[in-house]
Amino acid sequence: MDSDVIMGRLLHNRIGYTTKKNIPMLLGLKPEPWIGPLEEQLLEKIPAGMNVTRQEIMQDFPKGEEFKSLQRDLKRALDNLERQMLVVKQFEDVAGRRRKLSLFHRVHGVYEPTSFEDSLVDVVKRLGPIKSHTLRFFVTKSYEDLTIALMNLEKSGRIAKVVSLVPEPEAFYCMPEEVEKLKRPSREDSKLRILTQSDPYVSRFIWEVRSILDRGWYLPVFKGVDPIGKVLMFKVNDYLEVKDLHIPNAYIEEFCEAFSILLDNHSDQLVDVAVLSNFNSEPVSQLDPETRKYLENIGFKLTGERMIRGGIVDPQPREIAERALFHRHFLHQNTRLENEVIAMKKIPEVRDDFALRGRCEVYRADLKSMASANRLHQGVNLRGHQVWATYEHFQDLLVIRGIPAEEELLDIVDFFSTNSDPNIFKERHALSQSEFRKLIQPLIRTGHIVQDFRGGFRTVTPNLSIDPIELRKEYLRKMVKEYPIITLKQFMRLAGTPFKPEEIKSVLNSFEEDGTLIKGFLIEDLHEVCWGRKELLDEAKDIRPIRDFVLPPSDPISPYFADVLKEKFGFGSAYLVFKNAEPVAAFKANTRNKIIEVKDYEGSEKGWRIVKEFAWEHQMPLETELRIGGKKMTR
């Protein structure tokens, strides 16, 4: 984001965005701030000219159960500083982080507020002719102070007052140079516009708009300056639900042009599917052909009782989509691989034995033995997990991340480009194991250092002959080809933090354009836009139902089921139990000392049999102190 842009409490005391040059004017419209002792302490933590995070502000205050009330008071004090615009927020892009970093920027004592009268002149100049009682919404001082200020400004000639019939005589304030323009007749604006209630123009006349179009939240439609209709529309997950359009039929053609532009603007925000249910309170399935034609001209298609724009409606049972997924990823009984040697070649990265065992019919050697036999390395993948993979794979990941090593750690990178033994480095620099770990861990997290199968370290040298942009696209393309149906959220989880949503969406759109993927509502009872491969879904109908099994959290496709784990069982990461192709239970477990010790279990007790089979397949004893279905399970 632009370093000049800030976010804070602006006019109407609402959250909004503006530039730093407007801060003195906005401060001039606010009363003297109230600063308590806690607010003063927090302000001391925010130095002038330096942006700090919330964690940096709060780091010196005590934490823990006994200080909960203090932490609550500190949060309120910080909110109070924001509410009075004593601090504002700015945002910064951070490499390897999907969301922008939120930073606090000090205003108090840094920006000198302009006088109340100067600020009023600026507001009147920006907003044009405005009533005095409308100006009250932009000012947080008393109405008496506002009236006196307007009177002084009018006497000094800095603003002028004009009287208009609307229909009764009403006084408006404007700039002196605008008076002549207002007295001359001008052509009436007749353009049709769809605005929002938070728009500065609409918010000035919100009571007049609501008296004509009724109360509630909607997008008002204006013909010139007159409100003529409304759009009842809101965002659901990643599509637009258009509940109703209230538009006079005389303006239908002009409205559809403006509505198309509005929907296209939403597609820039990664929302490019819209579903329309009613038009003038009448179901779209019962519309007359003429009206329907105008909606079809802007991309809507009738599917059942609703019209959809930007996608299709072809819902399949979730079980069919997941059957195709498991079949594709060698978890289905028909596609499980013969042994661990073949499985290692089919999986680009493996976290642990659980993830590898699920794809093999026979499991003879453990993961460490396979890593040694295949000369694999251990490093951090794009989702932040430690995995075993080939050195070339980690070279690709380093190019995708595009993060340079920290300058003070470059000597470590240079050392392990020619040496692998950490003990030599520790002796040379007289470092303890903990000190060495603090130095090496940041480089392991950013992918500059990996561990080899012998326990030594190796520097990852990026392949400079590869175009990073093309590699990123190819990485996403390979990933999406392995999923019969996927949502944008699932794809973002699977891809990892280095990829922005816009980048992922562009890859999905390119597949949609060349016919590889279809887009729309493809799974029954899932109100999310999905991308799918039609041929894989058709083939899945002929595949046998999948066996009962447990999907471990270390499995490469585990992030695909993150929503199911969270919504159905309340876990962020856990072992997911499938029975008759349905997730029936989830559990958390410790696996130290080659024992599966179940610590938490949610779901049907019928899933416990599958957990036992899972433990038997891995040849590990199963233990728990939990009661499942009212019975205490000891093994």
Secondary structure by P-SEA (a helix, b strand, c coil): ccccccccccccccbbbbcccaaaaaaaaccbbbbcaaaaaaaaacccccccccccccccccccccaaaaaaaaaaaaaaaaaaccbbbbbbbbccccccbbbbbbcccccccccaaaaaaaaaaaacccccccccccccccaaaaaaaaaaaaaaccbbbbbbccccbbbbbbcccccccccccccccbbbbbbcccccccccaaaaaaaaccccbbbbbbccccccccccccccccccccccccccccaaaaaaaaaaaaaaaaaaacccbbbbccccccccccccaaaaaaaaaabbbbccccccccbbbbbccaaaaaaaaaaaaccccccccccaaaaaaaccccccaaaaaaacccccccaaaaaaaabbbbbbcccbbbbbbcaaaaaaaaaaacccccccaaaaaaaacccccaaaaaaaacccaaaaaaaaaaaaaaccbbbccccbbbbbbccccccaaaaaaaaaaaaaaacccccaaaaaaaacccccaaaaaaaaaaaaaacccccccccccccbbbbbcaaaaaaaaaccccccccccccccccccaaaaaaacccccccbbbbccccccccccccccccccccccccccccaaaaaaaaaaaacbbbbbccccccccccc
